[in-house]
C-alpha cells in the first residue's frame, strides 16, 4: 500500500519536511519512495529513496501526518 510520509530536509536552517509517496512494509515501517523527485543538488533528505524507515504520527501544519523518524536495517 502506498501512502505519503514526510521526510525531514537537512541543512535548511528551519524544520522542513518533504512529502514522499512511499510503500508500507509493516505496521509503522515504510520504504521511502521519491526516486523520481529526489535531487541531491537541491535538497538533503534525512532518509534517501529506497531506505526502510520507522514512522510516527505527528501534528504538522498539514494536520496529523506520518513522519520518518528512524532508519531500519534490513
N, C-alpha and C positions, 0 to 999 in steps of 0.2 A: 504494500500500500504506500502510495506517495503522499507526502504532506510537507508543508512549508515549515522549516525550522529556521532559527535565527543564529547566525554565526557572528561573533564579535570581530570587528575590524580593529587591528592593532595600529599604533602609531598615528592615530587621528587627533590626539590631543583632548578628546572627549569620548564618552561612551557611545559607540555607534555600532549598529548591527546590520548585517546583510541578510534579507530573507532568501532562503535557498530551498528549492524543491528537492526533497531527499526521500529515501526509501526506508520504511520501517523494517527493522530486523528483529526486534524483540519489544517487550513492553515499553521500556524507556530508552531503547537503543536504535539509532538510525545510521545509515550510510549516507554521508554527505554527497549531494549531487553538485550541480553547478559547473561541471567541466566546460560547458558552453559559454558561461558568463565570467568565469574566473580569469582575471588579468593581473598577474603578479607585479606588473609595472605600474598598475593603477591602485591596487588595494592589497593589504596584507591581512589575510584571513587567519584567525586563530587556529582553525582546523581546515585542512585542504580538502578539495574534492576527493571522494572515494574513501576518506577517513571514516572509521567507525567511532561514533560518539554517543555518550550518555546525554540525555536531555532532561531538563526540569522545566516545569511550568513557571513562568514569571510574568509579572504585570509590567508591561511597557506602554508606550504611548498608544500603540495599536490595540491595547487590551491584553488579555491573557494569551501568551504565546509560548511555544516550546523553544528553549534556548539551549544550545550545545554548551555543556559545562566541563566535559572531561573526555579525553581520548581513551578508547578501549583498545586493548591489544587483542589481536585475534586473527 
